[in-house]
Amino acid sequence: MAALTWWVLQHWEQLQAASAEYKNLAAPAVLAALAFLFRLSYPLSTILVEKIPLFSRLLRRVLMGNGFIEGDWPLIVVDMQKQQLLYLGFLNIGFRDGQLHVLGDDWSPDGTHAQAFQSMQSLYRNHTLHYWYEQGQSLLAPDMRGYTEVYFFPMHGLAKRHAGKFLDVRHTSDIRFYARKQQYRMFEHRFGVDDAGKKLEAARQLWLELEPRLASLRDRQINADFV
């Protein structure tokens, strides 16, 4: 749209100097065409940024640079006061309806499914993601809504880890979650809906790494990297 508008402005005199038969129609026709294209600009940009397989994600990756945080994230949810594991989890950050979208599941330490969750509205800036979420045994009938903020690390590079804290009426103690980005080998399929076992195992590995460090992590601010 910017290029087309620039071209019209550069050639406005030529357009006005059209043959006598079309002179009175040239300017209204150009303005109508521009207005029509402006109305189409949002759906066209949505298609480019969201709807084209592989291309849209690559485009977002290029546009976001080091701020790109989409992907799969095994995580653990911990009561820091008790230094107790509450959930093993796995979330995906994608892009939907013009904003980042979070979708995932939590399992109890024994491996039974505890809840599914998803973001309802999100805001991302300065390597920090804020979002409202809903969760429940099924997302068809969520029984809880809340708010959280997530900090991504390293702050000056492509995100590899994140840490967050719940900010809602139900989580009154120091409940935090820590996550590490899932790395896939070339041509390896990403974990899907039928890969709960693999997701759980990835989260358990993160728990084994962080459990010995819970005491020191408890004394850190949540916005500090935990490596």
C-alpha positions in Angstrom: 0.0 0.0 0.0 2.8 2.4 0.8 4.5 1.7 -2.5 1.3 2.1 -4.5 0.4 5.4 -2.7 3.9 6.7 -3.4 3.5 5.8 -7.1 0.2 7.6 -7.4 1.6 10.7 -5.8 4.6 10.6 -8.1 2.4 10.3 -11.2 -0.5 12.4 -10.0 -0.1 15.1 -12.7 0.1 12.4 -15.4 -3.1 10.8 -14.1 -4.8 14.2 -14.2 -3.5 14.9 -17.6 -5.4 11.8 -19.1 -7.2 12.1 -22.3 -10.2 14.5 -22.3 -12.6 11.6 -22.4 -11.4 10.1 -19.1 -10.0 13.3 -17.4 -12.9 13.8 -15.1 -12.9 10.1 -14.1 -9.2 9.6 -13.5 -8.9 11.1 -10.1 -12.1 9.6 -8.6 -11.2 6.2 -10.0 -7.7 6.3 -8.5 -9.0 7.5 -5.1 -11.7 4.8 -5.1 -9.1 2.1 -5.9 -6.9 3.3 -3.1 -9.7 3.4 -0.6 -10.7 -0.2 -1.7 -7.2 -1.4 -1.3 -6.8 0.3 2.1 -9.9 -1.6 3.2 -8.3 -4.8 2.0 -4.9 -4.1 3.6 -5.9 -5.6 7.0 -7.2 -8.9 5.7 -4.3 -9.2 3.3 -1.7 -8.5 6.0 -3.5 -11.1 8.2 -3.2 -13.7 5.5 0.5 -12.9 5.0 1.4 -12.9 8.8 -0.9 -15.7 10.0 -2.4 -18.0 7.4 0.3 -19.2 5.0 1.9 -22.4 6.2 5.7 -22.1 6.8 5.9 -18.7 5.1 3.9 -16.8 7.7 6.0 -18.2 10.6 9.2 -17.4 8.8 8.0 -13.9 8.1 7.2 -13.3 11.8 10.6 -14.7 12.7 12.3 -12.2 10.4 10.2 -9.3 11.6 10.7 -10.0 15.3 14.4 -10.8 15.2 15.7 -11.5 18.7 12.2 -10.8 20.0 10.8 -14.0 18.5 9.5 -16.3 21.2 7.2 -18.7 19.3 7.7 -22.4 19.9 7.3 -25.2 22.3 8.3 -24.8 26.0 8.4 -27.7 28.6 7.9 -26.2 32.0 7.5 -26.8 35.7 5.2 -25.0 38.2 6.6 -24.8 41.7 5.5 -23.5 45.1 8.6 -21.6 46.0 7.8 -21.3 49.7 7.5 -25.0 50.1 10.0 -25.8 47.3 7.4 -28.3 46.0 6.6 -29.3 42.4 3.0 -28.6 41.6 2.8 -29.4 37.9 4.8 -30.6 35.0 3.7 -28.6 31.9 4.2 -28.0 28.2 3.0 -24.9 26.4 3.1 -23.6 22.8 3.4 -20.0 21.9 2.0 -19.2 18.5 0.3 -16.4 16.7 -3.4 -16.0 16.3 -5.9 -13.1 15.7 -3.1 -10.5 15.5 -1.4 -11.4 18.8 0.7 -14.1 20.5 -1.3 -17.0 21.7 -0.4 -19.4 24.5 -1.8 -22.9 24.6 -0.8 -25.8 26.8 -1.4 -28.5 29.4 -0.4 -29.2 33.0 0.1 -32.7 34.6 0.3 -33.6 38.2 3.7 -35.0 39.3 2.3 -38.5 39.0 1.5 -37.9 35.3 -2.2 -37.5 35.5 -3.6 -34.6 33.4 -4.5 -31.7 35.6 -5.7 -28.9 33.3 -5.5 -27.2 30.0 -4.9 -23.5 29.6 -4.8 -20.8 26.9 -4.3 -17.1 26.7 -7.3 -14.9 25.9 -5.4 -11.7 25.3 -1.7 -10.9 25.3 0.8 -8.1 25.1 4.5 -8.6 24.3 7.2 -6.0 24.6 10.8 -5.8 25.9 11.1 -9.6 26.1 8.1 -9.8 28.5 4.8 -11.4 27.7 1.7 -10.4 29.7 -1.5 -12.3 29.1 -4.9 -13.1 30.5 -5.7 -16.8 30.6 -8.4 -19.3 31.2 -7.9 -22.9 32.3 -9.8 -26.0 33.3 -9.9 -29.8 32.9 -11.3 -28.9 29.5 -11.1 -25.6 27.6 -14.7 -26.2 26.6 -15.6 -25.4 30.2 -12.9 -23.5 31.9 -13.3 -22.9 35.6 -10.6 -20.4 36.3 -9.3 -17.2 34.8 -6.3 -15.2 35.7 -3.3 -13.1 34.7 0.4 -13.8 34.4 3.6 -12.2 33.2 6.5 -14.1 31.6 10.1 -13.0 31.3 12.3 -14.4 28.4 16.0 -14.9 28.6 18.6 -14.0 27.5 17.3 -10.4 27.4 19.6 -9.4 24.5 19.4 -12.5 22.4 17.0 -15.1 21.0 14.9 -16.5 23.8 15.9 -19.9 25.2 14.3 -19.8 28.7 11.5 -18.1 30.4 10.2 -17.7 33.9 6.8 -16.4 35.1 4.5 -15.8 38.0 0.8 -16.0 38.5 -1.0 -12.8 39.5 -4.5 -13.7 40.4 -6.7 -14.3 43.4 -6.3 -18.0 43.5 -2.5 -18.0 43.6 -1.8 -16.2 46.8 1.6 -17.8 47.6 4.8 -17.6 45.6 3.8 -19.8 42.6 6.3 -19.6 39.8 6.9 -21.5 36.6 10.2 -22.1 34.7 10.5 -23.2 31.1 13.1 -24.0 28.5 12.5 -23.9 24.8 12.2 -27.3 23.2 14.9 -27.9 20.6 14.2 -30.1 17.6 16.6 -31.8 15.3 16.5 -31.0 11.6 13.4 -32.6 10.1 12.2 -33.8 13.5 8.5 -33.5 14.0 7.3 -31.1 16.7 5.4 -32.7 19.6 1.7 -32.9 18.8 -1.5 -33.6 20.7 -0.7 -37.3 20.8 2.8 -36.8 22.3 1.8 -36.3 26.0 4.5 -38.8 27.1 7.3 -36.9 25.3 6.0 -33.6 26.7 6.0 -35.0 30.2 9.5 -36.4 29.8 10.8 -33.1 28.6 9.3 -31.3 31.6 10.7 -34.0 34.0 14.2 -33.4 32.7 13.8 -29.7 33.4 12.6 -30.5 36.9 15.6 -32.8 37.6 17.9 -29.9 36.5 16.3 -27.2 38.6 15.2 -29.1 41.7 18.7 -28.9 43.4 18.6 -25.1 42.8 15.2 -24.2 44.2 16.6 -22.6 47.4 18.8 -20.2 45.4 16.0 -19.5 42.8 13.6 -18.6 45.6 15.9 -15.7 46.6 16.0 -14.4 43.0 13.5 -12.0 41.4 11.4 -13.7 38.8 12.7 -11.3 36.1 16.3 -12.6 36.6 17.7 -15.3 34.4 17.9 -18.7 36.1 20.9 -20.3 34.3 
